[in-house]
Amino acid sequence: MRGTALVLFCCVCAVQGIVRIPLLRLPTVRSQLRASNRLETFMRDHQPDIFQRTYMQCFPPGTQSLVKGRSIEKLYNFMDAQYFGQVSLGTPAQNFTVVFDTGSSDLWVPSSYCVSQACYNHQQFKAFESSTYVHDGKVFGIRYGSGRLMGIMAKELLKVGSIAVKNQEFGESVFEPGFSFVMAKFDGILGLAYPDLAEELGAPVFDSMMMQNLVEQPIFSFYLSKSKTYSTQGGELLLGGIDESLYTGPINWVPVSIHSYWQINMGTVKVQGVDSFCYGSKPCQAIVDTGTSLIAGPTNEITILHELIGATPTSVGEYLVDCQRMSSLPVVTFTLNGVEYPISAESYVRREVLGDREICFTGFTAVDLTTPMGPSWILGDVFLSEYYSIFDRGQNRVGFAQLRR
């Protein structure tokens, strides 16, 4: 994480009042494990640390944090996170690579006092070197199945591109469980969801930007590169507005249904033009999530979807398709606010080369995530790399537009 590639990507430019944050696209933890023939062993030994994790704030083990009387479960699967950007904390600035994550709301980075192996592989925040550091004293924890990421709270000067946020609340992790963090290409997480998901940690970063009048509009937007190869040009996060040069046609605005995640109502999910899921009087829910590369849905629906595609399950929960059948695989279409968003096999199938052979996996995975409005799908980067996405806190809506190719 200390290589020159990140240094080359710390430049920021402003266009029409928008602060542009370059994003890196790098191999996921899952891809790295597969390339080293360790994925099956890792999934068997560490699966509780990867899935079904719950953020907790000063609650006894075995409990969940409650927001307005309801249990909150947060973003899943950082094994598949692959878009990252750079921020800095402190005076003088200390740089960190983070996931800009619309599926959570907290900011945390490793502390120099961290005792876990994962921290030694990443940048660590050195509070004693910063003249703007303010110790908070509260303890935070993030539960990961069989372990908890733990740390202390503080306030610090945060810089995201050319934006300087004063007294931003953040967490310094002192213990990071599980092996997935050891191989992760990011140091920490910068959450971009609503404050309800971070009530115990103070104001999320974008809320601080709005309160300190640091953005022109209460909007941020993502362009995620569709490139199948890993490179330094992975896309862009734009803070404070929209870049009209990145998309064509109208924006389809979808109201947020619950102000916690960026959660929206979703219409039918069609396979090759035939309604397969989410039809009927009650709409499905979908969480728009930049923190995972996959499209996730309830186990039963994802199982049926893979049967319709003709995919074969593996021992580690993934689904294989014949690479030679790509042209005959069906289009999967998601309907949002009456507009259809087709995803072709070229977009939802992930190709990986192992030795002298190519393997093709689907970009769909099973996650049983229950929200107050019922089970929810997760629209991750497989979907978001196809369309320009806009997150509007001023009018509590998510916009989608066709990318300009």
Helices and strands as residue ranges (DSSP letters): H 4-8, E 13-15, E 18-25, H 29-35, H 39-50, E 54-56, E 66-67, E 70-71, G 78-80, E 83-89, E 94-101, E 107-110, H 117-120, G 127-129, E 134-144, E 147-160, E 163-175, H 180-183, E 188-191, G 195-201, H 205-211, E 219-224, E 231-239, G 244-246, E 247-259, E 262-266, E 269-271, E 274-277, E 284-288, E 295-297, H 299-309, E 312-313, E 319-321, G 323-328, E 332-336, E 339-343, H 345-348, E 349-354, E 357-362, E 364-366, E 369-371, E 374-379, H 381-384, E 387-392, E 397-403
